[in-house]
Amino acid sequence: MSDQTKIYIAGIGMITPVGANAQMTAAAVKAGVSGYRISEYINNACQPITMAMVPDDALPKFIYDLETSEDINIAIGRMLLMASIALEETIMSYQGNIPLPLILAGPTTYAGQEVPFSYKFIDQLVMQSGIELDRANSRLIATGRSGVLAGIGMAIKYLSQGMGDYVLVGGVDSYQDYNLLLQLDQQGRIRTEEAPDGFVPGEASAFLMLTHKAELAKIYGKYTVCLSVPGIAEEAGHLYSKETYTGDGLADAIRVGINNGDDQKIHTIYSSMNGEHVWAKEYGVAMLRNKNAMAENVRHEHPADCFGDIGAAMGAVLVGIAGLEMARDGAPQKNIVYCSSDHAQRAAVCLSLVT
C-alpha cells in the first residue's frame, strides 16, 4: 500500500448493548457476553420481541428542547444520545481546536418510517454533544450496515487531497421503531419461534477518528492500526430486489478489499452476519471465490451473536473491535471486515498493524 491508499486509526469510541465504550465492548464480545433481552415490543403474533438494547441508564439526558422536537422520535432520539457518547469517547485523544468533518452512516430508509434519518441529525448531534463539527465538509450515508466502510473510502480520498489531518467516520442505528419492527416481522425477518433464522434487532453507535499520518495515529500497546482502501460493490439480487441472487456483490467487494491491502493471507474475518440464512449463503459464495487469499485456519467472527444486528453502526464497531483485538494479540497479520446492507451495497476493508 502507498501512503495515499492507507489510513490510520487515531481514536475509537462506541456504545453497544454489551459495552459503554470501545474497550468494554471488545472485551464483552471476546468473552461471548450476550446483550439479548425480552423487549416491551410485541410482534404481529402478540409475542414479545427479543432485542439487544443499550440500557436506558447508560444514556444521557437530552439538552435544550431536543426531546420534544418534531424531528425526533424514539429511534432518532436514542441514536442521538448514543452518538453523542461515542463521539465524545472518540475525540478524547484529539489535541486540535479545528472542527473535524464527519462522515456519518445511518439507517436505510424503509417505507412508512415516521421520522427518516436526515442531515438535521448532524446539527442535533452538535447541540447534544457540544462538539463542533466541520459541517460544510460533513456527509451523510444512509445505506445501513455497509455505510461506515464506504465512508472510510471517502475519508481516504479527503485526506489524500490535503484537506486536513483527521476525519471522523461513524455509524448509528436503532431498531426501536415499532412500525419498522412490525414490517420486518411480517417479512419473517425478526427472530421468533416461527422464524428461528431471523435476526435480533439491536442498536449502537460507534466512531473512528482517522488520519493519513502515522505519527498522529493512536498507539494501542506497541501498535497502530492501518486500514486500506475498502472494496465497494453491489449485489443486484439483494433482499428487496426481484433480480436473481448471484453473490457477486460481496465476493467482488472482498476481492477488491483484499487486493488493496498487503500481500498477507487473511487471518480473521469480521462480518455483519446476523443470523438470517441469506447472509450465510452470501458468505459461502464469497469465501469460495476468494479462498486463495485466506489462511488455512481462517477465523470467522460475527459479533451480532452478542449485540444483535446494529445496522449502520456495524462497520465502525467491527473495525474498532477488530483493531483492538489485533493490537492486543500483537500478531503481524492481515484481517478483513465486511458488511452487507439490506439493499445493494457491499463493502470490505483490510486491517493490519504497524509498529
N, C-alpha and C positions, 0 to 999 in steps of 0.2 A: 504494500500500500504506500502511496506517496503521501506527503504531508497535506495535500489538498483533498485527499479522499478518506481521511480518518478524523475522528473527533474523540475527545476525552471527557470523562465524567468528572465534573467539578463539585457536584453536590447531588444528593438524593434525598427525597422526602416522600413519605406516604402515610396514609391511614387506611386500614383494611379491617374486615371483620375479625381478623386474628392478631392485629397489632396496631398500636397507636403511633408507631413510627417505623422507619425502614428496618432498623436492626431487630425490633421486636417481631415484625412480620417475617423477616428472613429466618429468624430462629424458630418461630412457630411452624412455618412451612417445613423446615428441616426436621422438626420433631413430629410432623404429621398431625398437628392440632387442627381440629375441625371447628369451624365457626357456624355450622348449620344449626338452625333453631326453628321451632314452630312459630310462625308469624300470626299476626291478627288478621291477615288477609285470607279470604275464603274463595276457593275456586268455583268453577261452574257446577261441580257436583256437591257443593256445600261442605267441602272438606278443607281444613286449614292447609295453607301453602307453606312448605318448608323453604326458608330463605337463609341467607347469610348476611347479617346486618351489622353495621357499626353501632355499638351501644350508644344510646342517647346521651348518657352522661360523659361520653368521650368527646362530645361536640360542644363548641362554644355557643354563647347566646348571639342572636342577631344584633347588629348595631344599627343605629338610625331607624328608619322605618322599613327596612328590607323585609321583615317578616310579614307585613301587611301589603306589600307591593302586589299589584295585579300581574306582574311579570313572573311571580314566584309561586309555584305550587309546592306540594310536599317533596317531590323528586328534585326539582330545581333547588329548593331550599336546602335539602340535605347535601346536594352536590356543592353548593356554595360554601357551606360550613366545612365540609371535608376538604375542599380545595384550599381554603384559607389555612387550615392546619398543615397540609402537605407543602404548600408554598413556603410557609414560614420556616419549616424544617430545612427545605432545600437551599434557601439562600443564607443560612446561618454562616456559611463559610465565605460569602461574598463580601469583599472588603471595599468595593467601589461605591460611588454615590450616584452613578448614572442609571436611570431606569432601564431595565432589561426588556427586550422583546419576548413575547410569549407565543409559542405555537401550541394551541390547546386543542386536544382531541375530545370530542363529546359524542353523545349517543346518536345513532342513526335515527332519523325521524320516521316514525311509523304513523300510519293513518289514524286519525282520531285523537292524537295526543292533545291534551288541553293547553299546555304551555310548551311550545317547542324550544329547543336549545338554540340560542341566538347570540349575536355579538354583544348584546346587553349584558351577558354573563361576565365578560371581562371587566366592564365598568363596575358591576356589582362586586366582583372579586376584589378590585382595588378598594372599594368602600369598606368591605368586610374585613380585609386583612390589614389595611393601612399601608400596603406595599405598592408604591407607584410603579407602573409598567410603561414601557415604550409602546403606547397604543398604536401609533402610526405604523409600526413595523410588526405588530402582533397579528396572528392569523388564527382562524378557527377551522377545524377539520371535523365534519360531522359524518364520519364513516364508521363509527363504532370501534371494534377491537383493533383493527389494523392502523388506526389513525396515528397513534404515537410513533410507530415505526416509520410511517410515511413522513411524519414531522421531523424525525431525525435526519432524513434525507434533505428536507428543506433547510434545516439548521446548518448542515454541512455546506450547502450552496451559499447561504447567507454569510457564514464566517469566511469562506474561501474568497469572497468578494471584498474582504477587508472592511466590513461594515460594523465590526465590533469584536470584542474578545469573548463574549458569552451570549448564549441563547438559552432560554428556558423552554423545555418541551414537556408538556404534561397531558394527563388524561383524567377525566372524571365521569362517573356514571352512577346511576342508581335505578333499580327496578321498582322502587316504591311509588309506582304509578298504577293505581288499581285497574284502570281501563286497559293499560298495556298488559298487565298480568292476565286479565281475563281473555284478551286477544290471543296471547301466547298459549294459554291453557286450552283454548278452543282449538288451536292448531296442533295440540298434542305435544307441545314443546316443554312444558313445565313438568318436572319430575313428580309423579304420583304413583300410587299402586297400579293404576291402569296404564301409566306411561313411565315405566322404570328407566327407560333410556333418555328421559328428558333431562333438563338441567335445573340446577338450584340457583335461583336469582340472587345476585349479590349486589354490593355497592362498594365503592372505594374511590380514592383519588391518589395520584402519585405524580411527582415531577422529577425531572432530571435537569440539572444545570450543566450545560455542555460548553466546551471550549476547544479551539483548534490548537492551543498552545499547551504542550505537555507540562511546562513549568507552572501553569495555572491549575492543573488538574489536582483533584483531591487524592491524597495518598491513603490507601487502605492497607494497613500493615506496612509492607515494603513496596506495594504496587500501585500503579494507576490502571484504570480500566479504559481500554480503547474500543471504539465502535467503528466499523467500516460502513461504507455506503450501503444502505439497505436495498434489497431486491424488491421491486413492486410489480405485481401482475394482477390480472383479473380472471375470474372464473365465470365463463359465460353461463354455465349451468348452476348458478348459485341457488340458495334456498327459495328465493322469491322469483325465480326465472322459469320460463317454460322451455328454455333451451336444454339440451341433453347434457348431463353432467359428465365431464371428462377427467377432471382432476388436474388439468393443465395449469390452472392458476397457481395453486400452492407449489406444485413441482417447479414451475418456472421461477417463482419468487425465491424459493430456496436455492435453486441453481445459481441465480444471479447473485444472491447474497453471499453464497459460498465463494464464488469466483471473485467477488470484490474484497474478500479477506485475504489472509496469508495462505501459505501452501499446506498448512497442517490439516490433519483429518479432524472431523467434528467429534468431540468427546461427549458432549451433553446437549440435548435438545430441550429447550423450554417452550412449551406450546400453550395455545389458548383453548385446547380441547376441553369441553365442558360436560361430557357425558352423553351427548347426542351422537347416535351412531354415524351420522353423515360425516362428522369430523374424523372419526376413526378410519372410515373408508378413504377420505382425502389424504390422511396421514400415510396410509399404506401405499397409495399411488406415489406420493412424493418421495417416500423412502426408497421404493423400488427404482425410481428413475434417478435417484441421487446416491445410490448405495456405494459407489466408488469413492465418494467423498467422506464416508462415515468410518469411524474407528470400528474395530472388530466388536467391541463390547459397548457400543454407544448407549448412553442412558437417555431415557425419555421422562422428563418431569412435566406434569400438568397440574399445577397447584390449585386449579379450580376445585379439586377434591377437598381442599382446605377452606377456601374463602368463596366458593361459588363462582358463577360467571359474573365478572365485574366489568364487562362491556368495554367501554373506551378507556378505562383505566388499566386494562390488562397489559398493554405493551410496556408502559412505564414501570409497572410493578414487576413484570417478568425480567426486564432489563436490570432493574435495581437489585432484585434478589439474586439473579444470576451473577452480576458483578460482585456483590458482597460475598457470595459463596466461592467464586473463583479466587478472590483476593485472600479469603480466609485459608483456603487449601493451598494457595501458592503454587499451583501446578501450571507449567507453561503450556497451556492447552488452548484450543480454539472451540468455542461453544456457539450455538446459534439460538436465537429467539425468533419464533414465528407467530403470527396472529392472522386469523381468518375472520373477516366480517360476515354478517348475515347476508349482505349483498355481495357485489362482485370482488371487492378489493382483497388482495392477499399481500402480505409483506413479511420479510425476513431480514434479520440483521445479525452479523457475526460479532462476537466479543473476544478480545484477547487481553493478556496482561502485559504491562510494560514496567520495567524496573527503573 
